[in-house]
């Protein structure tokens, strides 16, 4: 690292490096009995080489401004006490922390907070069900003081800085945009008046905290909403922030209602960094670049090239709490890279759950999940059968605990269903997960056996203390007449066999796997694809934050979708379906040169393993072998890790049981 890990100043605060751990709402903040979980989450990321500055998830400045369940608020005494203990523990761990001053505006949840949502104008967000109340001039002045009071509270509670949340379509951003601000008073109209609310907040905060206390502003570099704030206005606003005492601007991208993906896997790494560069060219205060920067080497390059002065990484610290420590040692292959899947972080938070990470299920569980190495006498011999995501994580975490782990995989490569996922356009980040596991298994001394299928006698002779059944899934074949015809393929055959397909394709099944197959084929050639589903929506079950973008891309590429039907038969000409109507059912043939089955999975059952379990061998079944359905790497990896962190820690596994 030539510059990333060098010191930098924000106002009067010196940071040890140029990485800011961006604000993330974890769902732990206000949850009952979760204070230690929250503290341990942050302090874990300060071991060895941590971020130069941590920014908390948003802390609301007033009751109606909470952005969902389990938010903290500066207006509650019990929350201030929690925040005080948090800053103390972070400082004890050698870190520095900023509080994000937050108000959701029309993105608030009145049904959760019990307060009426408010906004510059009474305009409902397309992603919310309620219409906010338009703030009065008196309300606005009150909120300005709430922001200033909260900044002073943060300073008194030991926070090293504050970040004002003015991005992602929250309240301050709503004042700035002509889409959401239709006022004709001093708080709306031309851009000078639309800026008034934000500038007054900055001025009042600066007055309350003094000249030397660092104030960061999370600025929307591009709203990605039609007819919103222009690029010229955004640059003008950044200059005004600097003139009024802001010490650094952190560049956010997009609103929650934007129709352009901003943080999902389909966004290229550093895909919006030019927005930060344009702002940097017009201000002299530090500019913090963000969005899809998941690689320290990329971050270093972006700073060297003058795109920004610092980088903000949020989810990469979920995936690997020690990402900077590994980078400082040049151990890039050891980094567990964030793949931007959103499945266990953002999707969890929007569902009211606590945030975690698909590739690192220990995230959010640091206070509960810690490994106790066994003594040499207690070291267990573990057989892991299956090298998919569940087996990989079971082998990795058990070996990290210190067990003697042997991993057996029938195929010539590890990864299981991840090898299909990595071939999907915009899902190449799964290559990073496979790279990480290959590195870890080697580092931890796992005995890996490829192209190996153990028989029951070999498994008995191994005398394992524990067998982990991670044999995964196989495609479910529906009972449709004609399914055995030669132009019908399962989805694994499409990926494994380089099948030459005709122009017209019907995919039976429109869940996540069916959508991935369609995406894969449309990227490879010009196909006429129709997806069929008995009932429900296309892509149902995919994550809330990523489904819409994938479906939009498929539809834009001409994919046809049909639902509310039954399958009568498969013929040489296509798929015969039946649709119910009031008058009479309608039968029609969907023409196809080839038919692809994406009709779900079922556990890959291995009779020898079932027999060993009957004989009394200690066995734990995980992943798809335990419960099939839609492919679920998040659950598979979690179950693999849980064996080491929970099951084996509390079990009485002490040796092979004889029948």
C-alpha positions as CSV (number, residue, x, y, z in Angstrom):
1,X,0.0,0.0,0.0
2,X,1.7,3.2,-1.1
3,X,-1.0,5.6,0.0
4,X,-4.2,3.8,1.3
5,X,-2.6,3.1,4.7
6,X,-1.0,6.5,5.2
7,X,-2.4,9.1,7.6
8,X,-4.9,11.8,6.5
9,X,-6.6,14.7,8.3
10,X,-10.3,15.6,8.5
11,X,-10.5,18.9,10.1
12,X,-8.5,18.7,13.3
13,X,-8.7,14.9,13.4
14,X,-5.8,12.7,12.2
15,X,-6.8,9.3,10.8
16,X,-4.3,6.5,10.8
17,X,-5.3,5.5,7.2
18,X,-7.5,6.6,4.4
19,X,-10.3,4.0,4.8
20,X,-13.5,4.9,6.5
21,X,-15.8,2.2,7.5
22,X,-19.1,3.6,6.1
23,X,-22.3,3.7,8.0
24,X,-24.4,0.5,8.1
25,X,-27.6,-0.1,10.0
26,X,-27.0,-3.5,11.6
27,X,-30.4,-4.1,13.3
28,X,-28.5,-4.5,16.6
29,X,-28.5,-0.8,17.6
30,X,-31.7,-0.6,19.6
31,X,-32.5,-4.3,19.9
32,X,-33.1,-5.7,23.4
33,X,-30.0,-7.3,25.0
34,X,-27.8,-6.6,21.9
35,X,-25.5,-3.9,23.2
36,X,-22.5,-6.2,23.6
37,X,-23.2,-7.6,20.1
38,X,-23.0,-4.1,18.6
39,X,-19.8,-3.2,20.5
40,X,-18.1,-6.5,19.6
41,X,-19.0,-6.0,16.0
42,X,-17.1,-2.7,15.8
43,X,-14.2,-3.7,18.1
44,X,-13.6,-6.9,16.1
45,X,-12.8,-4.7,13.1
46,X,-10.3,-2.7,15.1
47,X,-8.0,-5.7,15.7
48,X,-4.6,-5.4,14.1
49,X,-5.1,-2.7,11.4
50,X,-8.6,-1.3,11.5
51,X,-10.3,1.5,9.5
52,X,-9.1,5.1,10.1
53,X,-12.6,6.1,11.1
54,X,-15.8,4.1,11.8
55,X,-19.1,5.7,11.1
56,X,-22.1,4.3,13.0
57,X,-25.4,3.4,11.5
58,X,-27.7,6.4,11.4
59,X,-28.7,7.8,14.8
60,X,-32.0,9.6,14.6
61,X,-32.1,13.3,15.6
62,X,-35.9,13.2,16.3
63,X,-38.5,10.5,16.9
64,X,-40.3,10.7,13.6
65,X,-37.0,10.4,11.7
66,X,-36.2,6.8,12.5
67,X,-35.5,4.7,9.4
68,X,-36.9,1.4,10.6
69,X,-36.8,-1.0,13.5
70,X,-34.2,-0.8,16.2
71,X,-32.8,2.6,15.5
72,X,-31.0,4.6,18.2
73,X,-31.9,8.2,18.9
74,X,-30.0,11.1,20.5
75,X,-33.3,12.1,22.2
76,X,-33.5,9.0,24.4
77,X,-31.4,8.9,27.5
78,X,-31.0,5.2,27.5
79,X,-29.6,5.4,23.9
80,X,-27.2,8.1,24.9
81,X,-25.9,5.8,27.6
82,X,-25.4,3.0,25.0
83,X,-23.6,5.3,22.7
84,X,-21.3,6.5,25.5
85,X,-20.3,2.9,26.3
86,X,-19.8,2.3,22.5
87,X,-17.4,5.2,22.1
88,X,-15.5,4.2,25.2
89,X,-15.0,0.6,24.0
90,X,-14.0,1.7,20.5
91,X,-11.4,4.1,22.0
92,X,-10.1,1.3,24.3
93,X,-9.6,-0.7,21.1
94,X,-7.6,2.0,19.5
95,X,-10.3,3.2,17.1
96,X,-12.0,6.5,16.2
97,X,-15.7,6.8,15.6
98,X,-18.1,9.3,14.1
99,X,-21.9,9.3,14.7
100,X,-24.1,9.7,11.7
101,X,-26.9,12.3,12.3
102,X,-29.9,10.8,10.6
103,X,-33.5,11.7,9.6
104,X,-35.4,9.5,7.2
105,X,-38.0,12.0,6.1
106,X,-40.6,10.3,3.9
107,X,-38.5,7.1,4.1
108,X,-39.5,6.7,7.7
109,X,-41.8,4.0,9.0
110,X,-44.7,5.4,10.9
111,X,-46.1,2.0,11.8
112,X,-42.8,1.2,13.6
113,X,-42.1,4.6,15.2
114,X,-45.6,5.5,16.0
115,X,-44.8,9.0,14.7
116,X,-46.1,10.7,11.5
117,X,-43.7,10.8,8.7
118,X,-42.7,14.2,7.5
119,X,-41.0,15.7,4.4
120,X,-40.5,19.0,2.6
121,X,-43.7,18.3,0.7
122,X,-46.5,15.8,1.0
123,X,-45.3,13.5,-1.7
124,X,-45.4,9.8,-1.2
125,X,-42.3,7.7,-2.1
126,X,-43.0,5.1,-4.7
127,X,-41.5,2.4,-2.4
128,X,-43.6,3.4,0.7
129,X,-47.3,3.1,1.4
130,X,-47.8,6.3,3.4
131,X,-47.9,10.0,2.4
132,X,-45.8,12.2,4.7
133,X,-47.0,15.4,6.2
134,X,-45.4,18.6,4.8
135,X,-43.2,20.3,7.4
136,X,-44.2,23.8,8.5
137,X,-41.6,26.5,8.7
138,X,-41.7,26.2,12.4
139,X,-41.1,22.4,12.1
140,X,-38.1,23.0,9.9
141,X,-36.5,25.4,12.3
142,X,-37.1,22.9,15.1
143,X,-35.4,20.1,13.1
144,X,-32.4,22.3,12.4
145,X,-32.0,22.6,16.2
146,X,-32.5,18.8,16.5
147,X,-29.5,18.2,14.2
148,X,-27.4,20.8,16.1
149,X,-28.4,19.4,19.5
150,X,-27.6,15.9,18.3
151,X,-24.2,16.9,17.1
152,X,-23.4,18.4,20.5
153,X,-24.7,15.3,22.2
154,X,-22.3,13.2,20.0
155,X,-19.4,15.4,20.9
156,X,-20.3,15.1,24.6
157,X,-20.6,11.3,24.3
158,X,-17.1,11.0,23.0
159,X,-17.6,10.7,19.3
160,X,-14.5,11.9,17.4
161,X,-16.7,13.4,14.6
162,X,-20.2,13.6,13.1
163,X,-21.4,12.7,9.7
164,X,-24.6,14.5,8.5
165,X,-26.7,12.1,6.4
166,X,-27.6,14.1,3.3
167,X,-27.7,11.4,0.7
168,X,-29.7,8.3,-0.4
169,X,-33.0,10.2,-0.6
170,X,-33.3,10.8,3.2
171,X,-34.7,14.1,4.6
172,X,-31.9,16.5,3.7
173,X,-31.7,15.0,0.2
174,X,-35.4,15.5,-0.1
175,X,-35.1,19.2,0.5
176,X,-32.4,19.5,-2.2
177,X,-34.3,17.7,-4.9
178,X,-37.1,19.4,-7.0
179,X,-38.7,16.0,-7.2
180,X,-39.6,16.0,-3.5
181,X,-39.4,19.7,-2.6
182,X,-42.3,21.6,-4.2
183,X,-42.3,24.4,-1.6
184,X,-42.4,28.1,-2.6
185,X,-41.1,29.6,0.7
186,X,-37.6,30.2,1.9
187,X,-37.0,26.4,2.1
188,X,-37.9,25.6,-1.6
189,X,-38.1,26.9,-5.1
190,X,-34.8,27.6,-6.8
191,X,-31.7,25.7,-5.8
192,X,-30.4,28.3,-3.5
193,X,-33.5,28.0,-1.4
194,X,-33.6,24.2,-1.7
195,X,-30.1,24.2,-0.2
196,X,-31.2,26.4,2.7
197,X,-32.2,23.6,5.0
198,X,-28.9,21.7,4.7
199,X,-26.7,24.8,5.0
200,X,-28.6,26.0,8.1
201,X,-28.0,22.6,9.6
202,X,-24.3,22.8,8.9
203,X,-24.1,26.4,10.3
204,X,-25.9,25.5,13.5
205,X,-23.9,22.4,14.0
206,X,-20.6,24.3,13.5
207,X,-21.8,26.9,16.0
208,X,-22.6,24.3,18.6
209,X,-19.5,22.0,18.3
210,X,-16.8,24.7,17.6
211,X,-14.4,25.2,14.8
212,X,-12.1,22.2,15.5
213,X,-14.6,19.4,15.7
214,X,-14.8,17.4,12.5
215,X,-18.0,17.6,10.5
216,X,-18.5,15.3,7.5
217,X,-21.4,15.6,5.1
218,X,-22.7,12.5,3.3
219,X,-23.5,14.2,0.0
220,X,-25.6,12.7,-2.8
221,X,-23.3,12.8,-5.8
222,X,-26.0,11.5,-8.2
223,X,-29.6,11.0,-7.2
224,X,-30.3,8.8,-10.2
225,X,-33.9,9.9,-10.1
226,X,-35.5,11.6,-13.1
227,X,-35.6,15.4,-13.0
228,X,-33.7,15.6,-9.7
229,X,-30.7,17.6,-8.7
230,X,-28.4,18.3,-11.6
231,X,-24.6,17.7,-11.7
232,X,-24.0,21.4,-11.7
233,X,-26.2,22.0,-8.7
234,X,-24.4,19.1,-6.9
235,X,-21.0,20.7,-7.5
236,X,-22.4,24.1,-6.4
237,X,-23.8,22.5,-3.2
238,X,-20.4,20.9,-2.4
239,X,-18.7,24.3,-2.6
240,X,-21.3,25.8,-0.3
241,X,-20.8,23.0,2.2
242,X,-17.1,23.7,2.2
243,X,-17.7,27.5,2.6
244,X,-19.9,26.9,5.6
245,X,-17.4,24.7,7.6
246,X,-17.8,21.1,6.4
247,X,-14.5,19.3,6.8
248,X,-15.0,16.5,4.3
249,X,-17.7,15.2,1.9
250,X,-18.6,11.5,1.6
251,X,-20.1,10.9,-1.8
252,X,-23.2,8.7,-1.8
253,X,-24.9,7.5,-5.0
254,X,-28.6,7.0,-5.7
255,X,-31.8,6.9,-3.8
256,X,-33.6,3.8,-2.5
257,X,-36.2,4.3,-5.2
258,X,-33.6,4.8,-8.0
259,X,-34.1,2.6,-11.1
260,X,-30.4,2.2,-11.5
261,X,-28.5,-0.4,-9.5
262,X,-25.9,1.3,-7.3
263,X,-24.5,-1.4,-4.9
264,X,-25.4,-4.8,-6.2
265,X,-23.1,-7.3,-7.8
266,X,-24.1,-6.1,-11.3
267,X,-22.4,-2.7,-10.6
268,X,-18.8,-2.7,-11.7
269,X,-16.2,-2.2,-8.9
270,X,-15.8,1.5,-8.4
271,X,-18.5,2.1,-11.0
272,X,-19.5,5.6,-9.7
273,X,-16.1,6.9,-8.8
274,X,-16.1,9.6,-11.5
275,X,-18.8,11.3,-9.6
276,X,-16.5,11.7,-6.7
277,X,-13.7,13.0,-9.0
278,X,-15.8,15.7,-10.4
279,X,-16.6,17.0,-6.9
280,X,-13.0,16.7,-5.8
281,X,-12.0,18.9,-8.7
282,X,-14.1,21.7,-7.3
283,X,-13.4,21.6,-3.6
284,X,-10.3,21.6,-1.4
285,X,-11.6,19.6,1.5
286,X,-11.1,15.8,1.5
287,X,-13.5,13.8,-0.7
288,X,-14.5,10.3,0.3
289,X,-15.3,7.9,-2.6
290,X,-17.8,5.0,-2.1
291,X,-20.0,2.4,-3.8
292,X,-18.6,-1.0,-4.8
293,X,-15.1,-0.5,-3.6
294,X,-14.3,-3.9,-2.1
295,X,-10.6,-4.4,-2.9
296,X,-7.8,-2.5,-1.0
297,X,-5.7,-2.5,-4.2
298,X,-8.4,-0.9,-6.2
299,X,-9.0,1.6,-3.3
300,X,-5.3,2.5,-3.3
301,X,-5.3,3.0,-7.1
302,X,-8.4,5.3,-7.0
303,X,-6.7,7.6,-4.4
304,X,-3.4,7.6,-6.4
305,X,-5.2,8.5,-9.5
306,X,-6.9,11.5,-7.8
307,X,-10.5,10.3,-7.8
308,X,-10.8,10.8,-4.1
309,X,-8.8,11.4,-0.9
310,X,-10.3,8.5,1.1
311,X,-12.5,5.6,0.4
312,X,-15.6,4.4,2.3
313,X,-16.0,0.6,2.7
314,X,-19.0,-0.7,4.5
315,X,-20.0,-4.2,3.4
316,X,-16.3,-5.2,2.8
317,X,-15.9,-5.0,6.6
318,X,-18.9,-7.4,7.0
319,X,-17.2,-9.9,4.7
320,X,-13.8,-9.6,6.3
321,X,-13.3,-7.7,9.5
322,X,-9.5,-7.8,9.0
323,X,-9.4,-6.7,5.4
324,X,-6.9,-3.9,6.1
325,X,-4.7,-6.0,8.2
326,X,-4.3,-8.5,5.4
327,X,-3.8,-5.8,2.9
328,X,-1.1,-4.3,5.1
329,X,0.8,-7.6,4.9
330,X,0.2,-8.1,1.2
331,X,-2.0,-11.1,1.9
332,X,-4.6,-10.2,-0.7
333,X,-5.5,-13.9,-1.4
334,X,-6.5,-14.3,2.2
335,X,-9.2,-11.6,2.0
336,X,-12.8,-12.8,2.2
337,X,-14.1,-10.4,-0.5
338,X,-17.6,-8.8,-0.3
339,X,-19.5,-10.1,-3.4
340,X,-22.2,-7.4,-3.2
341,X,-25.0,-10.0,-3.0
342,X,-26.9,-8.0,-0.3
343,X,-28.6,-11.3,0.8
344,X,-27.6,-11.2,4.5
345,X,-26.9,-7.5,5.0
346,X,-29.3,-5.1,3.2
347,X,-32.0,-7.7,2.6
348,X,-31.9,-8.7,6.3
349,X,-32.2,-5.1,7.5
350,X,-35.2,-4.4,5.2
351,X,-36.9,-7.4,6.6
352,X,-36.3,-6.2,10.2
353,X,-33.6,-8.8,10.9
354,X,-30.0,-8.2,12.1
355,X,-27.4,-7.8,9.4
356,X,-24.8,-10.5,8.7
357,X,-22.9,-11.6,5.7
358,X,-23.4,-14.5,3.2
359,X,-19.6,-15.2,3.0
360,X,-19.0,-14.4,6.7
361,X,-21.9,-15.5,8.9
362,X,-19.9,-14.6,12.0
363,X,-20.7,-10.9,11.2
364,X,-23.1,-9.7,13.8
365,X,-22.4,-12.8,16.0
366,X,-18.9,-11.8,17.2
367,X,-20.0,-11.8,20.8
368,X,-21.4,-15.3,20.6
369,X,-19.3,-17.0,18.0
370,X,-15.7,-17.5,19.0
371,X,-13.6,-20.6,18.7
372,X,-11.9,-22.5,21.5
373,X,-9.0,-24.6,20.1
374,X,-9.2,-28.2,21.3
375,X,-6.3,-29.8,23.2
376,X,-4.3,-32.3,21.3
377,X,-6.2,-35.1,23.2
378,X,-9.6,-33.7,22.2
379,X,-8.8,-33.0,18.6
380,X,-11.5,-34.6,16.4
381,X,-11.1,-36.3,13.1
382,X,-13.8,-34.9,10.8
383,X,-15.0,-36.2,7.4
384,X,-16.7,-33.5,5.3
385,X,-18.5,-35.2,2.3
386,X,-19.2,-32.6,-0.4
387,X,-17.2,-29.5,-1.5
388,X,-20.1,-27.1,-2.2
389,X,-20.5,-23.9,-0.1
390,X,-21.8,-25.8,3.0
391,X,-18.9,-28.3,2.9
392,X,-16.3,-25.6,2.2
393,X,-17.3,-23.5,5.2
394,X,-17.7,-26.5,7.5
395,X,-14.2,-27.6,6.5
396,X,-12.7,-24.1,6.9
397,X,-14.3,-23.2,10.2
398,X,-13.6,-26.6,11.8
399,X,-10.0,-26.5,10.6
400,X,-9.7,-23.0,12.0
401,X,-10.9,-24.3,15.3
402,X,-8.1,-26.9,15.2
403,X,-9.9,-30.1,14.2
404,X,-8.3,-32.6,11.8
405,X,-10.5,-32.1,8.7
406,X,-10.7,-34.2,5.5
407,X,-12.8,-33.0,2.7
408,X,-14.0,-35.3,-0.1
409,X,-15.5,-34.1,-3.4
410,X,-16.7,-36.4,-6.2
411,X,-16.0,-33.8,-8.9
412,X,-12.7,-32.4,-10.1
413,X,-13.2,-29.0,-8.5
414,X,-14.6,-27.5,-5.3
415,X,-17.5,-25.1,-5.2
416,X,-20.6,-27.1,-6.0
417,X,-23.4,-24.8,-7.2
418,X,-21.1,-21.8,-6.9
419,X,-19.5,-22.9,-10.2
420,X,-22.8,-22.3,-11.9
421,X,-23.4,-19.0,-10.1
422,X,-20.0,-17.6,-11.1
423,X,-20.9,-18.1,-14.8
424,X,-23.9,-15.9,-14.6
425,X,-23.3,-12.4,-16.0
426,X,-22.8,-9.9,-13.2
427,X,-22.1,-12.7,-10.7
428,X,-18.4,-13.2,-11.4
429,X,-17.6,-12.0,-7.8
430,X,-18.3,-15.6,-6.7
431,X,-14.9,-16.3,-8.1
432,X,-13.5,-14.4,-5.2
433,X,-15.4,-16.6,-2.7
434,X,-13.9,-19.7,-4.4
435,X,-10.5,-18.2,-4.4
436,X,-10.8,-17.4,-0.7
437,X,-11.9,-20.9,0.3
438,X,-9.0,-22.5,-1.8
439,X,-6.6,-20.3,0.1
440,X,-8.1,-21.0,3.5
441,X,-8.2,-24.8,3.1
442,X,-4.5,-24.8,2.1
443,X,-3.5,-22.4,4.9
444,X,-5.4,-24.4,7.5
445,X,-4.1,-27.8,6.4
446,X,-7.3,-29.3,5.3
447,X,-6.8,-32.6,3.5
448,X,-8.7,-32.1,0.2
449,X,-9.5,-35.1,-2.0
450,X,-11.0,-34.4,-5.4
451,X,-12.5,-36.9,-7.8
452,X,-13.1,-39.1,-4.8
453,X,-16.2,-41.0,-3.8
454,X,-15.8,-42.9,-0.6
455,X,-17.7,-46.1,-0.1
456,X,-19.1,-47.2,3.2
457,X,-16.2,-49.5,4.1
458,X,-13.7,-46.6,3.5
459,X,-15.7,-44.3,5.7
460,X,-15.9,-46.9,8.5
461,X,-12.2,-47.6,8.2
462,X,-11.5,-43.8,8.6
463,X,-13.0,-44.0,12.1
464,X,-14.2,-40.4,12.1
465,X,-15.4,-38.6,15.2
466,X,-17.8,-36.7,13.1
467,X,-19.1,-36.9,9.5
468,X,-20.5,-33.7,7.9
469,X,-23.0,-34.6,5.2
470,X,-22.7,-31.7,2.7
471,X,-23.6,-33.6,-0.4
472,X,-25.8,-30.8,-1.8
473,X,-28.7,-31.1,-4.2
474,X,-29.7,-32.5,-7.5
475,X,-32.2,-31.0,-9.9
476,X,-35.9,-32.0,-9.3
477,X,-37.4,-33.5,-12.4
478,X,-41.1,-32.6,-12.7
479,X,-43.7,-35.3,-13.6
480,X,-44.6,-33.9,-17.0
481,X,-45.3,-36.3,-19.9
482,X,-42.4,-35.9,-22.4
483,X,-39.9,-34.7,-19.9
484,X,-37.6,-37.5,-21.0
485,X,-37.3,-36.3,-24.6
486,X,-33.8,-35.5,-25.9
487,X,-34.3,-31.8,-26.3
488,X,-35.1,-31.4,-22.6
489,X,-32.2,-30.4,-20.4
490,X,-31.7,-29.7,-16.7
491,X,-30.1,-26.5,-15.7
492,X,-26.7,-28.1,-14.6
493,X,-26.5,-29.7,-18.1
494,X,-26.6,-26.2,-19.6
495,X,-23.6,-25.1,-17.6
496,X,-21.6,-28.3,-17.6
497,X,-22.0,-29.7,-21.1
498,X,-21.8,-26.6,-23.4
499,X,-25.1,-27.6,-25.0
500,X,-25.8,-26.2,-28.5
501,X,-29.3,-24.7,-28.2
502,X,-31.8,-23.7,-30.8
503,X,-33.2,-20.1,-31.1
504,X,-36.5,-20.8,-29.3
505,X,-36.1,-21.8,-25.6
506,X,-38.6,-22.5,-22.9
507,X,-37.5,-22.4,-19.3
508,X,-39.8,-24.3,-17.0
509,X,-39.5,-22.6,-13.6
510,X,-39.0,-18.9,-13.0
511,X,-37.4,-18.7,-9.5
512,X,-33.9,-17.5,-8.9
513,X,-32.3,-20.4,-10.8
514,X,-34.6,-19.9,-13.8
515,X,-33.8,-16.2,-13.9
516,X,-30.0,-17.0,-13.7
517,X,-30.2,-19.4,-16.6
518,X,-32.1,-16.9,-18.7
519,X,-29.6,-14.2,-17.9
520,X,-26.7,-16.6,-18.8
521,X,-28.2,-17.5,-22.1
522,X,-29.2,-14.0,-23.1
523,X,-25.6,-12.9,-22.5
524,X,-24.3,-15.7,-24.7
525,X,-26.5,-15.3,-27.7
526,X,-29.7,-14.1,-29.3
527,X,-32.3,-16.4,-28.0
528,X,-36.1,-16.2,-27.9
529,X,-36.8,-17.2,-24.3
530,X,-40.1,-17.8,-22.6
531,X,-40.2,-18.6,-18.8
532,X,-43.1,-20.5,-17.4
533,X,-44.3,-20.7,-13.8
534,X,-47.3,-22.4,-12.4
535,X,-48.1,-19.6,-10.0
536,X,-46.4,-16.4,-8.7
537,X,-44.1,-13.8,-9.9
538,X,-40.9,-14.1,-11.9
539,X,-37.9,-14.3,-9.5
540,X,-40.0,-14.7,-6.5
541,X,-37.8,-15.4,-3.5
542,X,-34.9,-13.3,-4.7
543,X,-33.7,-10.5,-2.4
544,X,-35.7,-7.3,-2.3
545,X,-32.6,-5.1,-3.1
546,X,-31.6,-7.1,-6.2
547,X,-34.6,-8.8,-7.7
548,X,-36.0,-5.7,-9.4
549,X,-32.8,-5.0,-11.3
550,X,-32.4,-8.5,-12.5
551,X,-36.0,-8.8,-13.7
552,X,-35.8,-5.4,-15.4
553,X,-32.7,-6.5,-17.3
554,X,-34.4,-9.7,-18.5
555,X,-37.5,-7.9,-19.7
556,X,-35.4,-5.3,-21.5
557,X,-33.7,-8.2,-23.3
558,X,-37.0,-9.5,-24.6
559,X,-37.7,-12.3,-22.2
560,X,-41.4,-13.4,-22.1
561,X,-43.0,-14.6,-18.9
562,X,-46.2,-16.6,-18.3
563,X,-47.7,-17.7,-15.0
564,X,-51.0,-19.1,-13.6
565,X,-50.9,-22.2,-15.7
566,X,-50.4,-26.0,-15.6
567,X,-48.1,-28.2,-17.7
568,X,-49.9,-30.7,-19.9
569,X,-47.0,-32.2,-21.7
570,X,-43.7,-31.6,-23.5
571,X,-43.7,-32.5,-27.2
572,X,-41.1,-32.2,-30.0
573,X,-42.7,-28.8,-30.8
574,X,-42.6,-27.3,-27.3
575,X,-44.5,-27.2,-24.1
576,X,-48.3,-27.6,-24.0
577,X,-49.8,-25.6,-21.2
578,X,-53.3,-25.2,-19.8
579,X,-54.7,-21.8,-18.6
580,X,-57.9,-21.6,-16.7
581,X,-60.6,-19.1,-17.9
582,X,-64.2,-18.5,-16.7
583,X,-65.6,-19.7,-20.0
584,X,-63.4,-22.8,-20.5
585,X,-59.8,-23.8,-20.1
586,X,-57.4,-22.8,-22.9
587,X,-54.7,-25.1,-24.2
588,X,-51.7,-23.8,-26.2
589,X,-48.3,-24.9,-27.2
590,X,-45.3,-22.6,-26.4
591,X,-43.0,-23.4,-29.3
592,X,-39.4,-24.4,-28.4
593,X,-36.3,-26.0,-29.9
594,X,-35.1,-26.8,-26.4
595,X,-36.7,-26.9,-23.0
596,X,-34.7,-26.3,-19.8
597,X,-35.8,-27.5,-16.4
598,X,-35.3,-25.1,-13.5
599,X,-38.0,-26.7,-11.4
600,X,-36.2,-26.7,-8.1
601,X,-33.9,-29.1,-6.3
602,X,-34.0,-32.1,-4.0
603,X,-31.4,-33.4,-1.5
604,X,-28.7,-35.5,-3.1
605,X,-29.2,-38.5,-0.9
606,X,-26.3,-40.9,-0.4
607,X,-27.4,-44.3,0.9
608,X,-24.0,-45.1,2.5
609,X,-24.3,-42.0,4.7
610,X,-27.8,-42.9,5.8
611,X,-26.6,-46.4,6.7
612,X,-23.7,-45.0,8.8
613,X,-26.1,-42.7,10.6
614,X,-28.2,-45.7,11.4
615,X,-25.1,-47.5,12.7
616,X,-24.6,-44.7,15.2
617,X,-21.9,-42.6,13.6
618,X,-22.0,-38.9,14.6
619,X,-23.3,-37.1,11.6
620,X,-24.5,-33.6,10.9
621,X,-26.3,-32.8,7.6
622,X,-26.2,-29.3,6.3
623,X,-27.0,-27.2,3.3
624,X,-29.0,-28.6,0.4
625,X,-28.5,-32.1,1.7
626,X,-30.5,-31.0,4.7
627,X,-33.2,-29.0,3.0
628,X,-33.5,-28.3,-0.7
629,X,-35.6,-25.8,-2.6
630,X,-34.2,-22.7,-4.1
631,X,-30.4,-22.6,-4.0
632,X,-29.4,-20.9,-0.8
633,X,-25.7,-20.3,-0.4
634,X,-26.4,-18.0,2.6
635,X,-28.0,-20.8,4.6
636,X,-25.5,-23.3,3.4
637,X,-22.5,-21.3,4.6
638,X,-24.2,-20.4,7.8
639,X,-24.9,-24.0,8.6
640,X,-21.4,-25.0,7.8
641,X,-20.0,-22.4,10.2
642,X,-22.5,-23.1,12.9
643,X,-21.0,-26.6,13.3
644,X,-17.7,-25.1,14.5
645,X,-19.0,-22.1,16.4
646,X,-22.0,-23.8,18.1
647,X,-22.7,-27.5,17.6
648,X,-19.3,-29.0,18.2
649,X,-18.6,-26.5,21.0
650,X,-21.7,-27.7,23.0
651,X,-21.9,-31.3,21.9
652,X,-20.6,-34.4,23.5
653,X,-18.9,-35.6,20.3
654,X,-15.9,-37.5,21.7
655,X,-15.4,-40.4,19.4
656,X,-17.0,-42.7,16.9
657,X,-20.1,-44.5,18.2
658,X,-20.2,-48.2,17.4
659,X,-23.5,-49.8,16.5
